[in-house]
């Protein structure tokens, strides 16, 4: 039986990039609602085994990595296969947490405490559920804000719980603090670059046929 693949991300825009290159993938957009994301992923895995990916944009923790850098982490056999289709990818630790990593000092502290290169809001959930079901897991993340960048307040309220963009909240934050506009423009520009990289990633993975391969090739090997 052909293996299924479930991709877990944060935003609808990320889900669109994934489906464009790999239309056969099941995609869940968490929108920062970890409890809902975990329930939905559990339900999909109860219906049958699948590869689980945590994917999309992420915050940089390693000061050596620039916006647009592609990072892989996860089970060794799956990461090796992904890396063969994505030769520009860097292999480093990716972690997840329930809140957005924002300030430069906070990112530095997280880097020091964990040794991670990238942080997002879905990888810890996807990895935990995958382990519970004994299925292969990998994280594929593109850095959208570097370790030395601080996200403006408007960017922190920009994600709706369904993974859409909360434009009203962004505009309201900007109206309260108009001085953040340059930082918000920079954040948007960098997110746009990261989204383009993400589209290229899934176009390459779609062409590679990696998700059509035999499930047993990715037997758990950490």
Buried (B, 14 or more C-beta within 10 A) or exposed (E): EEBBBBBBBBBBBBBBBBBEBBEEBBBBBBBBBBEBBBEBBEEBBEEEBBBBBBBBBBBBBBBEBEBBBBBBBBBBBBBBBBBEBBEEBBBBBBBBBEEBBBEBEBBBEBBEEEEBBBBBBBBBBBBEBBBEBEBBBBBBBBBBBBBEBBBBBBBBBBBBEBBBEBEEBBEEBBEEEEEBEEBBEBBBEBBEBBBEBBBBBBBBBBEBEBBEBEBEEBEBEE
